[in-house]
Amino acid sequence: MKPFYLAILSVILLFSCEDNGKRDTSFLPESLGTTNSLQVIITNDLWNGAVGETIRDYFAAPVDGLPQEEPLFSMNQMPPSTYTDFARKYRTFLHVTLGNEDNVSIKKNSYAKPQIGAFITARSKESLIKLISENHKEIISAFKASEIQENQKRIKISLKNLDSLEMEFGLSLKVPSAYRIAHGNSDFYWIRKDLKSGSTNILVYEVPLSLITNDSTAVGEIIKIRDSIGGSYLPVEDDDRFITEAAYAPYLFTTEIDGKFAYETKGIWEVKDQYMAGPFLNYAVKDTANDRYLILEGFTYAPSVAKRDLQFELESILKSAKIK
């Protein structure tokens, strides 16, 4: 009898990503929802207790590299009884319930298209908290990848002609037509979109592979490079310099852009003594075939405006890069 009881008492953890690719999704309605919005389907009792607090800790955590705190997702909670018909059209959702098993799964196009949802079921509140804690990184990664894909889909509706960028740097980027080339030559490209108050900006340039030597010194070397380029190419009044804000330690990650190794740096830029500052996202892409690091950067200047989604658009653009 011992194995039988062990089987009953064991925790069954299943983490899967199902795209439902074998079934016909043509009948599904189009999804809706703003960028980085998340519907959380959970009872009021669970939401107002420790389970809800755990969800908020992870899914509403502050975004790295922004000057003011903004959450990863703008969340809206609704009890399962109201999650019907129109509510099921939202593009991204997290469904958390008590049930007869412990299970985590990620599914695509369950009720609409495109759509991604995570289902978390557990026998107890304690098990729900454990499953959320153990699987939040994978779920957030899947949600963000889906949001990037949707953003890129919207961007493709009206694209800026950047043949000159491809000719100079062997690089193609999917950039919305609302952007304009502020500066462009064989050394440096600056592409920007004017906002009601401020702008979003894309920088492209290259440096020799020797300028970024290894992981332990990469962040300092990348900051030194970007401060030098910013000071040389970005015009600022009264000879001030466009530099990285020293008071905010940049975040450094490793990733891939177009299948190539890249350093991802997030931080705050500033213009000293002019009260100008904002977030930046920098990719140093290791392009061994061309003996260079190709630098792709997006930064925002938008005083008194939320910047999460502005930076997310820039991230979506930079991740569309194709390098020859």
C-alpha positions in Angstrom: 0.0 0.0 0.0 2.9 2.3 0.5 3.5 3.1 -3.2 -0.2 3.8 -3.6 -0.2 6.4 -0.8 3.0 7.9 -2.1 1.4 8.3 -5.5 -1.6 10.1 -4.0 0.6 12.4 -1.9 3.1 13.2 -4.6 2.9 16.6 -6.3 2.3 16.5 -10.0 3.8 19.4 -11.8 3.2 19.8 -15.4 4.6 22.7 -17.4 3.7 22.7 -21.0 3.2 25.1 -23.9 0.4 24.1 -26.2 -0.2 25.9 -29.4 -3.3 23.9 -30.3 -1.8 23.9 -33.8 -3.7 20.7 -34.9 -7.2 22.2 -34.4 -8.9 24.7 -36.7 -8.7 28.2 -35.2 -10.3 30.0 -38.2 -13.6 30.4 -36.3 -12.1 32.1 -33.3 -12.7 35.8 -32.9 -9.9 38.4 -33.0 -8.3 39.0 -29.6 -8.2 42.5 -28.1 -6.2 44.2 -25.4 -3.7 47.0 -25.0 0.1 46.4 -24.8 1.3 44.7 -21.7 -2.2 44.3 -20.2 -3.0 41.1 -18.3 -6.4 39.7 -17.3 -6.2 37.6 -14.1 -9.0 35.2 -13.7 -9.2 34.3 -10.0 -11.8 34.3 -7.2 -12.0 37.5 -5.1 -11.1 35.5 -2.0 -7.8 34.2 -3.6 -7.0 37.6 -5.1 -7.4 39.5 -1.9 -5.2 37.0 0.0 -1.7 35.6 -0.1 -2.2 34.0 -3.6 -3.1 37.4 -5.1 -0.2 39.0 -3.3 2.2 36.5 -4.9 0.7 37.2 -8.3 1.2 40.9 -7.9 4.8 40.5 -6.6 5.8 38.8 -9.8 3.5 40.0 -12.6 3.4 43.6 -11.4 7.1 43.8 -10.4 8.8 47.0 -11.5 10.2 47.0 -15.1 14.0 47.1 -15.1 15.7 50.3 -16.3 12.9 52.9 -16.0 13.3 56.1 -14.1 10.0 55.7 -12.2 8.4 52.4 -11.1 6.0 50.9 -13.7 4.7 47.3 -13.5 5.5 44.5 -15.9 1.8 44.2 -16.7 -1.2 46.3 -16.1 -3.5 43.7 -14.4 -7.2 43.5 -14.3 -8.7 40.8 -12.0 -12.1 39.1 -12.6 -13.7 36.2 -10.9 -14.2 33.0 -13.1 -18.0 33.5 -13.1 -17.6 36.7 -15.2 -14.9 35.2 -17.5 -17.3 34.5 -20.4 -18.0 35.7 -24.0 -16.4 39.2 -24.5 -14.0 38.8 -21.6 -12.4 35.7 -23.2 -11.2 37.8 -26.1 -8.4 39.4 -24.2 -5.0 38.6 -25.7 -3.1 37.7 -22.5 -4.6 36.0 -19.4 -3.6 34.2 -16.2 -6.2 31.7 -14.9 -5.6 30.6 -11.3 -8.0 28.1 -9.6 -8.2 25.5 -6.8 -8.8 22.0 -8.1 -8.1 18.3 -7.9 -4.5 18.4 -9.1 -1.4 20.6 -9.2 -0.9 21.7 -12.8 0.7 24.5 -14.8 0.2 24.9 -18.6 0.5 27.6 -21.2 -1.9 27.5 -24.1 -2.3 29.6 -27.3 -5.5 30.6 -28.9 -7.8 29.0 -26.4 -10.7 31.5 -26.9 -9.5 34.0 -29.5 -6.5 34.6 -31.8 -3.8 35.6 -31.3 -4.0 34.8 -27.6 -1.8 33.3 -24.9 -2.9 32.1 -21.5 -1.4 30.4 -18.5 -3.5 28.0 -16.4 -2.5 27.3 -12.8 -4.5 24.8 -10.8 -3.6 23.4 -7.3 -5.2 21.5 -4.4 -4.5 24.2 -1.9 -3.6 27.9 -1.5 -0.1 26.9 -0.4 0.4 24.8 -3.6 -0.9 27.7 -5.8 1.7 30.0 -4.2 4.4 27.4 -4.8 3.5 26.8 -8.4 3.3 30.6 -9.1 6.7 31.1 -7.5 8.3 28.2 -9.4 6.9 29.0 -12.8 6.5 32.8 -13.0 9.7 33.3 -15.0 8.6 30.9 -17.8 5.1 32.3 -17.9 6.3 36.0 -18.0 8.8 35.1 -20.7 6.0 33.5 -22.8 3.7 36.5 -22.3 6.4 39.0 -23.2 7.4 37.0 -26.4 3.8 37.0 -27.4 3.5 40.8 -26.8 6.7 41.4 -28.9 5.2 39.4 -31.7 2.0 41.3 -31.6 3.8 44.6 -31.5 5.9 43.7 -34.5 2.7 42.6 -36.4 1.2 46.1 -35.8 4.5 47.8 -36.8 4.5 46.0 -40.1 1.2 47.7 -41.1 3.1 50.8 -42.2 6.9 50.6 -42.4 9.6 53.3 -42.9 11.9 52.8 -45.9 15.4 52.2 -44.5 17.2 51.0 -47.6 20.1 53.4 -46.8 20.5 51.7 -43.3 20.8 48.3 -44.9 23.3 49.6 -47.4 25.5 51.2 -44.8 25.3 48.6 -42.0 24.0 45.4 -43.6 21.0 45.7 -41.3 17.3 45.7 -41.8 14.9 46.9 -39.1 11.1 47.0 -39.1 10.5 50.6 -38.1 7.1 52.3 -38.2 6.6 55.0 -40.8 6.0 57.6 -38.0 9.8 57.6 -37.4 12.2 59.8 -39.4 15.9 59.7 -40.0 17.4 62.5 -37.9 21.0 61.6 -38.9 22.4 58.9 -41.2 25.8 58.1 -42.6 28.3 55.2 -42.7 29.3 55.8 -39.0 26.0 56.5 -37.2 22.3 56.3 -37.7 19.7 58.2 -35.6 16.1 57.4 -36.2 13.4 59.2 -34.1 9.7 59.6 -33.6 8.4 62.9 -32.2 5.9 62.7 -29.4 3.6 65.4 -28.0 6.2 65.9 -25.3 9.6 64.4 -26.2 10.6 61.6 -28.6 11.5 58.0 -28.9 14.8 57.3 -30.6 16.8 54.5 -32.3 20.6 54.6 -32.6 22.7 52.3 -34.8 26.5 52.1 -35.0 29.3 49.6 -34.9 32.5 49.1 -32.9 35.4 46.7 -33.2 35.1 43.4 -31.4 38.1 44.2 -29.3 36.2 47.0 -27.5 34.1 44.6 -25.5 36.4 41.9 -24.1 34.5 39.7 -21.6 31.4 39.3 -19.4 33.0 40.7 -16.3 33.9 44.0 -17.9 31.2 44.2 -20.5 28.8 46.6 -18.8 31.6 49.2 -18.1 32.9 48.9 -21.7 29.4 49.2 -23.2 28.6 52.3 -21.0 32.0 53.9 -22.0 31.2 53.3 -25.7 27.6 54.7 -25.5 28.7 57.7 -23.6 31.4 58.5 -26.2 28.9 58.0 -29.1 26.2 60.0 -27.3 28.5 62.9 -26.6 29.8 63.0 -30.1 26.6 62.6 -32.2 23.6 63.7 -30.1 23.3 67.5 -30.1 22.8 69.1 -26.6 22.7 72.7 -25.8 25.5 74.5 -24.0 28.0 71.7 -24.8 26.6 69.4 -22.2 26.9 65.7 -22.7 24.4 62.9 -23.3 25.6 60.2 -20.8 24.6 57.3 -18.7 23.2 58.3 -15.3 25.8 57.3 -12.7 23.4 57.1 -9.9 21.5 54.2 -11.5 23.5 51.0 -12.0 22.6 49.6 -15.4 21.2 46.1 -15.8 23.2 43.7 -18.0 21.8 40.5 -19.5 22.8 38.2 -22.3 20.4 37.3 -25.2 20.3 36.7 -28.9 19.4 39.1 -31.8 18.8 37.4 -35.2 20.5 34.3 -33.8 23.6 36.1 -32.7 24.9 36.5 -29.2 24.2 39.9 -27.7 24.6 41.9 -24.5 21.4 43.6 -23.4 21.9 46.7 -21.2 19.1 48.7 -19.6 19.6 51.9 -17.7 19.0 55.6 -17.4 20.6 58.3 -19.6 20.8 62.0 -18.6 22.0 65.4 -19.7 23.7 66.9 -16.8 22.5 70.3 -15.5 19.6 70.3 -18.0 17.1 68.1 -16.1 16.8 65.8 -19.1 16.8 62.0 -18.5 15.1 58.9 -19.6 15.4 55.1 -20.1 17.6 53.3 -22.7 17.8 49.8 -24.0 21.1 48.8 -25.7 22.0 45.6 -27.6 25.6 45.0 -28.4 25.3 42.2 -31.1 28.4 40.1 -31.7 28.8 40.0 -35.4 31.9 37.8 -35.8 31.5 37.5 -39.6 32.0 41.2 -40.0 34.5 41.6 -37.1 32.3 44.0 -35.1 29.8 44.6 -32.4 26.7 46.1 -34.0 25.1 48.4 -31.5 21.3 48.9 -31.5 19.9 51.3 -29.0 16.5 52.6 -28.2 15.9 55.5 -25.8 13.0 57.7 -24.7 12.7 61.3 -23.7 9.2 61.9 -22.5 8.8 64.0 -19.3 5.9 63.3 -17.1 4.7 60.4 -19.3 4.7 56.6 -18.6 7.6 55.1 -20.5 7.1 51.3 -20.2 5.2 50.9 -23.5 7.3 53.4 -25.3 10.4 51.4 -24.5 8.5 48.2 -25.3 7.9 49.5 -28.8 11.6 50.2 -29.2 12.4 46.7 -27.9 10.0 45.2 -30.5 11.7 47.2 -33.3 15.3 46.3 -32.2 14.3 42.6 -32.0 13.2 42.7 -35.6 16.8 43.1 -36.7 18.1 41.0 -39.5 21.9 41.2 -40.0 23.7 40.3 -43.3 
